[in-house]
């Protein structure tokens, strides 16, 4: 029968890595926005990649 998309085996590691990347990116964005543009851009990229890993990881 059909399985649930959210309960696929093997996706726990990428979901955790995605959450960690989102947290690191958010912290970098909040801390470095007033100082350096490139680090805030890096934070936004980390949040984006982390979200994609969390959402579509498997």
C-alpha positions in Angstrom: 0.0 0.0 0.0 1.0 3.6 -0.2 3.3 5.0 2.5 3.2 8.4 4.0 5.7 10.9 2.6 6.6 12.2 6.1 7.5 8.8 7.5 10.1 7.6 5.0 13.0 5.8 6.5 16.3 7.5 6.4 15.2 11.1 6.4 15.9 11.8 10.1 19.5 12.8 9.5 18.8 15.3 6.8 15.9 16.8 8.7 18.2 17.4 11.7 20.9 18.8 9.5 18.4 21.1 7.9 17.1 22.4 11.2 20.7 23.0 12.4 21.5 24.9 9.2 18.4 27.0 9.7 19.3 27.9 13.3 22.9 28.7 12.4 21.7 30.9 9.4 19.2 32.7 11.6 21.8 33.5 14.2 24.3 34.7 11.6 21.6 36.9 10.1 20.6 38.4 13.4 24.1 39.0 14.7 25.8 40.2 11.5 23.1 42.2 9.7 24.3 45.6 11.0 28.0 44.8 10.3 28.7 42.9 7.1 26.5 42.3 4.1 28.2 39.1 3.0 27.7 37.3 6.3 24.0 38.2 6.4 23.7 36.9 2.8 25.5 33.7 3.9 23.0 33.4 6.8 20.1 33.7 4.3 21.7 31.1 2.1 22.1 28.7 5.1 18.5 29.2 6.1 17.4 28.5 2.5 19.5 25.4 2.2 18.5 24.2 5.6 14.8 24.6 4.8 15.2 22.7 1.6 17.0 19.9 3.3 14.4 19.8 6.0 11.5 19.9 3.6 12.7 17.6 0.8 15.5 15.6 2.6 15.3 11.9 2.3 
